Amino acid sequence: VVDSTNYVLKAGDSFAFKSTLLHAFRNPGAERCQILWVNTTKPSEVRDGA
């Protein structure tokens, strides 16, 4: 769910959204799932030594 909209992802899918939006993850299936969640900043927002 991103900003009150449900999205169904399948194996191999990817997505991107502004992290300031309300978001959540849920696995409705019986099988175990694996997710790689990566957050980044814009290059202009990176600080030295951060």
C-alpha positions as CSV (number, residue, x, y, z in Angstrom):
1,V,0.0,0.0,0.0
2,V,1.3,3.4,-1.0
3,D,-0.7,6.5,-0.2
4,S,-3.9,4.4,0.2
5,T,-3.4,2.6,-3.1
6,N,-2.9,-1.2,-3.1
7,Y,-0.3,-2.7,-5.5
8,V,0.2,-6.4,-6.1
9,L,3.8,-7.3,-6.9
10,K,5.0,-10.7,-8.3
11,A,8.4,-12.3,-8.2
12,G,10.9,-10.2,-10.0
13,D,8.8,-7.0,-9.8
14,S,10.3,-3.7,-8.6
15,F,8.8,-0.3,-7.7
16,A,9.7,3.1,-6.5
17,F,7.8,5.8,-4.6
18,K,8.4,8.9,-2.4
19,S,9.2,7.6,1.1
20,T,7.3,10.5,2.6
21,L,4.1,8.9,1.4
22,L,2.3,6.7,3.9
23,H,3.3,3.1,3.0
24,A,3.1,-0.5,4.3
25,F,4.0,-4.0,3.1
26,R,1.9,-7.2,3.6
27,N,2.3,-10.7,2.3
28,P,-1.3,-12.1,2.0
29,G,-0.1,-15.4,0.6
30,A,0.7,-18.6,2.5
31,E,4.2,-18.9,1.1
32,R,7.1,-17.1,2.6
33,C,8.3,-14.1,0.7
34,Q,11.6,-12.2,0.5
35,I,11.9,-8.4,0.0
36,L,14.9,-6.2,-0.5
37,W,13.9,-2.7,0.6
38,V,16.4,0.1,-0.3
39,N,16.1,3.8,0.7
40,T,18.4,6.4,-0.9
41,T,18.8,10.1,-0.9
42,K,19.3,12.4,-3.8
43,P,23.1,13.0,-4.4
44,S,22.6,16.7,-3.4
45,E,21.3,15.5,0.0
46,V,24.3,13.3,0.9
47,R,26.6,14.9,3.6
48,D,30.3,14.3,3.9
49,G,31.0,11.6,6.5
50,A,27.4,10.4,6.5
